[in-house]
């Protein structure tokens, strides 16, 4: 991004304040009046520069189609498959190769701006009632702990298998709960369960 002119900075500051105060973006005429600019064409010229430099993005089909900030694209590696059913062996995080993995290019909105995001292909239907089906991709944030009710990739150490389930820590055990009324939960010793990530999004197979 290049350094902005005084007029461009004034427009950008006006946009931010207008959005903060009203919750929706201004029109070109609002910007002209608010920044005391001679004509709408001068506003349009400066908005084009702000858009080109990534300070704003625009939808010219609507009168208030101005948003702050550019959509940042992030690379998310697809590093394996995980069972939404009975656990299946998958590579451990230590053996996943980010360089060799297939990857997705997603907007930062989909990854929620979080670090350490990866994707896994779902096998099975145990999470179907959570709208996660066979062949879908789940976006995972690398974490080592989880709250009750969160959907996680759980590694069963002794079995060397992983599964996608909702996590519940109960007295003396962990319950890995499917979201499918036809399937039973998995119960495990807490020492045998390692959280490898929690679900932050789903990309559905069409």
URWO-V463801 format. One record per backbone hydrogen bond with DSSP energy under -1.0 kcal/mol. NH is the residue of the N-H (numbers start at 1). CO is the residue of the C=O. E is the energy in kcal/mol with one decimal. If there is no record, write none. Layout:
nh=[NH,NH]
co=[CO,CO]
e=[E,E]
This chain:
nh=[9,10,11,12,13,14,15,16,17,18,19,20,21,22,23,31,32,33,34,35,37,43,44,45,46,47,48,49,50,51,52,53,54,55,56,57,59,62,65,66,67,69,74,76,78,79,82,84,88,95,101,104,106,108,111,113,114,118,119,120,121,122,123,126,128,129,130,131,132,135,136,137,138,139,140,141,142,149,150,152,153,154,155,156,157,160,161,162,163,164,165,166,167,168,170,173,174,175,176,177,179,183,186,188,192,193,194,196,198,199,200,201,203]
co=[5,6,7,8,9,10,11,12,13,14,15,16,17,18,19,27,28,29,30,31,32,39,40,41,42,43,44,45,46,47,48,49,51,50,50,67,65,59,62,64,57,55,106,104,102,119,121,123,162,92,97,76,74,72,107,108,111,140,77,138,80,136,82,84,125,179,127,128,127,122,133,203,120,201,118,198,116,167,147,165,197,163,194,161,192,156,156,88,154,83,152,177,150,175,173,170,188,168,186,166,126,180,176,174,189,190,155,153,141,151,139,139,137]
e=[-2.5,-2.1,-2.2,-2.5,-2.5,-2.2,-2.6,-2.2,-2.4,-2.8,-2.6,-2.5,-2.7,-2.6,-2.2,-2.0,-2.4,-2.6,-3.1,-2.4,-2.3,-1.4,-2.8,-2.2,-1.9,-2.4,-2.1,-1.3,-2.3,-2.5,-2.6,-2.2,-1.3,-2.3,-1.1,-2.6,-2.9,-1.4,-1.2,-1.9,-3.0,-3.4,-3.3,-3.0,-3.8,-2.0,-2.7,-4.1,-1.9,-1.8,-1.0,-2.9,-2.6,-1.9,-1.1,-1.6,-2.0,-2.5,-2.9,-2.0,-2.6,-3.2,-2.5,-4.1,-1.6,-3.1,-1.6,-1.7,-1.6,-2.9,-2.0,-2.8,-2.6,-3.0,-3.7,-2.6,-2.3,-3.3,-2.1,-3.2,-2.5,-2.8,-3.2,-3.5,-2.5,-1.5,-1.5,-2.4,-2.0,-2.9,-1.9,-2.5,-2.8,-1.6,-2.7,-2.0,-3.1,-3.2,-3.2,-2.7,-2.2,-2.4,-2.4,-2.3,-2.3,-1.2,-2.4,-2.9,-1.9,-2.6,-3.1,-1.1,-3.4]
